């Protein structure tokens, strides 16, 4: 066990209507969750993850300014699999934790806030909490609007946005189109319909506000 007073983020989620997935869909889901966790670890090798029963997942994030981007990776990555797939996600930022080799056995305020938020989700599918009132106040309403936007996205729109989130370096529309093997006009239209510009701006705002708390 390693105690830390530094601020960490914890992302906790589960799959909506997971019992209705057939065996093939469940394998798709499990593969995608592992891919997302690999992406997150690629950005910061100290980040750690768990998967429970295949339909619950959790990530401990040390580069806390990227917590929203990683949350979006989970939500969009899962929705990109098709209409049958979606997730509920709660993420929280807080100081002081007891980190163990097994993420599911780790403890701390961020774990408590994230888990409590996930249990509170009813009609909504995204919630954020923090041990700092200024962060909660600034982002609570914004994330409610973000949740509504994400819920309405098609699988195709989610698929088009994924490459934009998988790297901290911004892709141009032409680079995105080339990567996906589609026309530049098609990529541009999909990004515009998905509200990518506003989602990207919100993510940047989150990065700017949270970065200062990283080593606090």
N, C-alpha and C positions, 0 to 999 in steps of 0.2 A: 504494500500500500504506500502511495506517495501523497502526502498532504501538500496542497498548494494554496497560497493566498491570492494568486493571480486570477484575473477574470477569465472565465471560460464560457463557451456556449454549448448548450445541449439541444439537439434536435431529436424529438421523439415523434413517431408516427405509426399509423396502422392503415390497413387497406380497407376501403369501403366495400362492403358486401363480398368479402373474400370467400365465403362459403359457397357463393354461386359460381365461382370459377371452376372450370374443368381441369383435369390433370395437365393438359398441354398449356393452358393459360397460366396455371400456377407455376409451371416451370419457366415460362416467359417472364413472369413477375419476379421470381427468385433471381433469375439471371440478370434482370435489369437492376434490381436493388444492389446486387454485388457490383455491377458496373458503376453505378452511381457512387458507391462507397469507395471504389478504386479511384474514381475521378477526384473525390474529396481528399483522399490520402496522397494522391499525386501532387496536389497543391501544397500540402503540409504533411510530412510523414509522421508527425506526432499525433495527428488526428486518429481517433479509434472508433470502432463500430461494433454493432451487434445486430443479429437477426434472430428473432424468437418465433418459432413455429412457422417461419416463412412469411408471415403476414404482419409482423411487427418489427420495427427497426429503430435504431438509435445511433446517433453519432455524437462524439465528444469533439468539439472544435476549439482549437487553440488560437487559430487566426480568426478571432471573433468578428472582425470587420467583414469577413466573407460568409457569415452565418446565413444571411438572407439569400445570397447567391446559391449556397448549398441547399437551402430549403427549397428554392425554386427548381434546382436540379432534380431533387426528389419528386416534387409535385409534377413538373412538366415531363420528366423522364417516364414516370409511371403512366400519366395520362396519354403519352404518345403511343402507348401500346394498343390503344383502341377504346371504344366506347365503354367496354366492360370494366375499365380500370380507372381508379382514382384513389386518393389517399387523404387522410386527415393528419395534419401536422401541427405540432406545438413546438415552438423553439423559445429558448430563454437564455438570458445572459446574466451571470452573477459571479461574484468572487467567492473564494473558499470552497474547496472540494477535497474529497478523499478519493483519489484515483487508483483503481486496482487493474490488474491485467485483464480481467473480465469487465467490460463496460457495464453489463447488467448488475454487477455487484458494487459498482462505484456509487459514491454518495456526495451530497453537497446541495447548496441552494439552487443551482441551475437545474439539477436533476429533479428536485422537488417542484420547482416552478414549471418546468417543462411537462412533467408527468401530470401535475394538477391541471394544467391547461388542456392537455389531451383529453382527460376525463370530462372536462367541462364542455367540450365541443358537442353540439347537438346538430343544428341546421347548418352551422358554419364548418369550414374545413381547414382553416388556418388561424392560428392565434400566436401572439408574441407576449412575452413577459420579461421583466428585468428587475434586478434589485435596486435600480436607479429610477426614481420617479420621473426624471426628465425624459428618459428614453421611452418609458411607458406612455407618457402623455403625448409625446411628439408623434409616435408611430401607431398608436392604437387605432385611430380612425382611418389612417392611410392604409393599414393592413386589412381593415374590413373591406375597403373598396378593392384592394388588390385581390382578396379572396373571391369576391364576386366576379372580377375579371377573369381569374384563372379558371373558375368553375365553368364559365361559358366557352372556354377555348375548345376547339376541335382537336382531335389527335394530330391532324396534319399541321395545324398551327403550332402545337407543342413541339413537334418534330423539327420544325423549321427554326424555332427559337433555341433549341438545345445547344447547337454549336456556338451560339453567341454567349452561352453561359459556361461552357466547358473550358474556356480560357479567360484569364484575366485581361488578355490583350484583345481589344475590340476588333472584330472582323468587319470588313467592308461588305456591302451587299453583294458585290461581284465575287468576292472570296467565298461568301456563304453559298451563293448559287453554284459555284464551281465545286465546292465540297459536297453539296447535295445532289449534283448532277441535274440541276433544273435551270430554267431561264432566269436571268437577272430580274426581269420584270415580274416573274412569278414569285421569286423570293421577296422582292420589294413589296408586292401586294399582300403577301401572307404576313409579313412583319407589321405592315400598317394595320391590317385587320385585327391582328392579335393585340395591338396596343403596346408593341415592344418599346417604342420610344419613351413612353411614360413609365413602364416597368423598369427600363434601364436607368432612367433618371432617379427613380425611387431607390433603386439599389445603390446608386452612387451617393445619394443623400445618406443612406444608412451607413455606407462605408466611411463617409466623412465624419459622421457623428460618433461612430463607435470606435474608430481607430485609436482615439486618444485614451480609451479605457483598456487597451490590450494588455499593458503591463502593470495595471493598477491593482 
